[in-house]
Amino acid sequence: MYTASTNAIALVTGGSRGLGRSTVLSLARRGVRSIFTYHSNRAEADKVLAAVATEGGRAVALQLDTGKVSTFDDFLGKLRTALRELDADRIDFLVNNAGTSHHNAIEFTTEEELDALYNVHFKGVFFLTQKLLPVLRDGGRIVNISSGLTRITIPNSAPYAAMKGAVEVFTRYLAKELGTRGIAANTVAPGAIQTDFSGGIVRDNPDLNRFVASNTALGRAGLPDDIGPLIASLLTEDNRWINAQRIEASGGMFI
């Protein structure tokens, strides 16, 4: 496990915005280098690289579509090159954060929509994790991002929530199977967060923002920096004995 002096390396998917960006920056403040992925917006990735440098850290940005398993072998080659740039041959931590939104009722969700969710939120997480196991250091940690929607039910959220539920089960099995290597795996389940996810609906829709705030014990919708530091903290030696857990970070939403 790491302290700031060990200069560990984390791979964070979807690190160019939102929760992933906050995670990368929170890790940088703790002395952890990051290799993070972005889907298509290189300009946003470059902004994260600049912010990391401002924190005195180091990071590398790699393009990846986590819904295309056929590209993972090529990505692994690029990852090994990035590791060499950072004078390393292993990653210490994996944060499976990349995701897409979806809002539709069960009755109207199409096969194409469900396949797209499955490819990114479960199949991609499963096979990218599998592909990275040889370069994940023994004693490392995995954090998979789920959703508060696996506990509460909101209209038009069933397909998305079901995929996140699969991730939560997968995480427990990862913890069991990788325990012999000293690798811990946990799930972080954010509540409603003010990002550009789902077109920025929680952040930019005043009525929805008020609805979330009124149903949250702490009286507001979440912010990215409510989540990134939590993810980073789960990777610390202080939390070495937390394993196979679902940790909801919702400010007490719908309790």
C-alpha positions in Angstrom: 0.0 0.0 0.0 1.1 3.6 -0.3 2.1 6.6 1.6 2.8 9.9 -0.2 6.5 9.0 -0.3 6.1 5.7 -2.2 4.9 7.5 -5.3 2.4 4.8 -6.3 0.5 4.7 -9.6 -3.3 4.6 -10.1 -5.2 3.8 -13.3 -8.4 5.8 -13.3 -10.9 5.4 -16.2 -12.9 8.4 -17.2 -10.5 10.7 -15.5 -11.0 13.8 -17.7 -14.2 15.1 -16.0 -16.5 14.8 -13.0 -15.7 12.2 -10.4 -12.7 10.9 -12.3 -11.1 14.3 -12.5 -11.7 14.9 -8.8 -10.1 11.5 -8.1 -7.0 12.1 -10.2 -6.5 15.5 -8.5 -7.1 14.1 -5.0 -4.5 11.4 -5.7 -2.0 13.9 -6.9 -2.4 15.8 -3.6 -1.5 12.6 -1.9 1.6 12.0 -4.0 0.1 9.4 -6.2 0.8 9.4 -9.9 -2.1 8.6 -12.3 -2.6 7.2 -15.7 -6.2 8.2 -16.6 -8.3 7.5 -19.6 -10.6 9.8 -21.6 -13.1 8.8 -24.2 -12.7 11.5 -26.9 -12.2 15.0 -25.4 -8.4 15.4 -25.4 -8.8 19.1 -24.5 -10.4 18.3 -21.2 -7.8 15.6 -20.5 -5.1 18.2 -21.1 -6.7 20.5 -18.5 -6.5 17.7 -16.0 -2.9 17.1 -16.8 -2.2 20.8 -16.2 -4.1 20.8 -12.9 -2.1 17.8 -11.8 1.1 19.6 -12.6 -0.1 22.6 -10.6 -0.4 20.2 -7.6 3.2 19.1 -8.2 2.1 15.7 -9.5 2.6 13.6 -12.6 0.0 12.0 -14.8 -0.5 10.5 -18.3 -3.7 10.6 -20.3 -4.6 7.7 -22.6 -7.6 7.5 -24.9 -9.9 4.5 -24.3 -13.5 3.5 -25.1 -14.3 1.2 -22.2 -17.2 -0.2 -24.1 -15.0 -1.7 -26.8 -13.3 -4.8 -25.3 -11.6 -5.5 -28.7 -9.4 -2.5 -28.0 -8.1 -3.6 -24.6 -5.0 -5.4 -25.9 -3.9 -2.3 -27.7 -4.6 -0.2 -24.6 -2.5 -2.6 -22.5 0.4 -1.9 -24.7 -0.1 1.8 -24.4 -0.4 1.4 -20.7 2.9 -0.4 -20.5 4.6 2.4 -22.4 3.0 5.0 -20.1 4.3 3.0 -17.1 7.8 3.1 -18.5 7.5 6.9 -18.8 6.7 6.9 -15.1 9.7 4.6 -14.3 7.4 1.8 -13.3 6.2 -1.6 -14.5 3.0 -2.0 -12.4 0.0 -0.1 -11.3 -0.9 -0.1 -7.6 -4.6 0.9 -7.9 -7.4 0.6 -10.4 -10.4 2.8 -10.3 -13.2 1.8 -12.7 -15.0 5.0 -13.0 -15.9 5.6 -16.7 -19.6 5.5 -17.5 -22.5 6.7 -19.6 -25.9 7.8 -18.5 -29.3 6.4 -19.5 -32.9 7.4 -18.7 -35.7 5.3 -19.9 -38.5 3.1 -18.5 -38.2 -0.7 -18.6 -41.1 -0.8 -21.0 -39.4 1.4 -23.6 -35.7 0.5 -23.3 -34.4 -1.0 -26.5 -32.0 -3.8 -27.0 -29.5 -1.4 -28.4 -29.7 0.8 -25.3 -29.3 -2.1 -22.9 -26.4 -3.5 -24.9 -24.6 -0.1 -24.8 -25.1 0.1 -21.0 -23.8 -3.5 -20.6 -20.7 -2.9 -22.8 -19.6 0.1 -20.7 -20.8 -0.6 -17.2 -20.3 -4.3 -16.8 -18.7 -6.1 -19.7 -16.0 -3.3 -20.0 -15.4 -3.2 -16.3 -15.1 -7.0 -16.1 -12.7 -7.5 -19.0 -10.6 -4.4 -18.4 -10.1 -5.5 -14.8 -9.2 -9.0 -16.1 -6.8 -7.6 -18.6 -5.1 -5.5 -16.0 -4.6 -8.2 -13.3 -1.1 -9.1 -14.5 0.0 -5.4 -14.1 -1.8 -4.8 -10.8 0.6 -5.1 -8.0 0.1 -7.6 -5.2 -1.3 -5.7 -2.2 -3.0 -3.2 -4.5 -6.6 -2.0 -4.5 -9.6 -1.8 -6.8 -12.4 0.7 -6.5 -15.4 0.3 -8.8 -18.0 3.1 -9.1 -21.6 2.1 -8.7 -24.6 4.3 -7.9 -27.0 5.2 -5.1 -29.6 3.9 -7.6 -28.9 0.4 -6.6 -30.5 1.2 -3.2 -33.2 3.6 -4.1 -35.6 3.6 -7.1 -36.0 6.6 -9.4 -38.2 6.5 -12.5 -36.5 5.6 -15.8 -33.4 4.3 -14.0 -33.8 0.5 -13.9 -31.5 -0.5 -16.8 -28.6 1.7 -15.6 -29.1 0.7 -11.9 -29.2 -3.0 -12.9 -25.8 -2.7 -14.5 -24.4 -1.0 -11.4 -25.9 -3.8 -9.3 -23.9 -6.3 -11.4 -20.8 -4.3 -10.7 -21.4 -4.5 -6.9 -21.7 -8.3 -7.0 -18.6 -8.5 -9.3 -16.7 -6.4 -6.8 -17.4 -8.8 -3.9 -16.2 -11.7 -6.0 -13.1 -9.8 -7.0 -12.4 -9.3 -3.2 -12.7 -13.0 -2.6 -10.7 -14.2 -5.6 -7.9 -11.7 -5.3 -7.6 -11.9 -1.6 -4.7 -14.4 -2.0 -2.7 -11.6 -3.7 -3.6 -9.2 -0.9 -5.7 -7.1 -3.3 -8.8 -5.4 -1.8 -11.8 -4.4 -3.9 -14.6 -2.1 -2.9 -17.5 -0.2 -4.5 -18.3 3.5 -4.1 -21.9 4.4 -4.8 -22.4 8.1 -5.2 -25.7 9.8 -4.8 -26.9 12.6 -7.1 -23.8 14.7 -8.0 -23.5 18.0 -9.7 -21.5 17.2 -12.8 -22.1 17.2 -16.6 -23.2 13.6 -16.3 -26.7 13.1 -17.9 -26.3 16.4 -19.6 -25.6 18.2 -16.3 -29.2 17.6 -15.1 -28.5 17.6 -11.4 -26.3 20.7 -11.7 -28.3 22.7 -14.2 -31.9 21.9 -13.5 -33.0 24.0 -10.6 -36.1 22.0 -9.8 -34.2 18.7 -9.8 -31.4 20.2 -7.7 -34.0 21.4 -5.1 -35.7 18.0 -5.1 -32.3 16.2 -4.4 -31.5 18.7 -1.7 -34.8 18.4 0.0 -34.4 14.6 0.1 -30.8 14.6 1.3 -30.1 14.7 5.1 -27.2 17.2 4.5 -29.4 19.5 2.5 -27.8 19.7 -0.9 -26.8 17.8 -4.0 -23.3 16.3 -4.0 -20.2 17.8 -5.7 -17.4 15.9 -7.4 -15.1 16.8 -4.6 -17.4 15.0 -2.2 -16.4 11.8 -4.0 -12.9 12.1 -5.4 -11.2 12.4 -2.0 -13.3 9.4 -0.7 -12.0 7.2 -3.5 -8.5 8.4 -3.0 -8.8 7.7 0.8 -9.9 4.1 0.1 -6.5 3.5 -1.5 -4.5 4.5 1.6 -2.9 2.3 4.1 -5.3 3.7 6.7 -8.1 1.8 5.0 -6.3 -1.4 4.3 -8.8 -3.5 6.1 -11.9 -2.3 4.2 -12.7 -5.0 1.6 -15.7 -6.2 -0.3 -17.8 -3.3 0.8 -20.4 -1.0 -0.9 -19.8 2.5 0.4 -22.6 4.9 -0.4 -21.7 8.6 -0.6 -25.0 10.4 -1.0 -25.1 12.8 1.9 -27.9 10.7 3.4 -30.2 10.7 0.4 -33.7 9.1 0.9 -33.0 7.8 4.4 
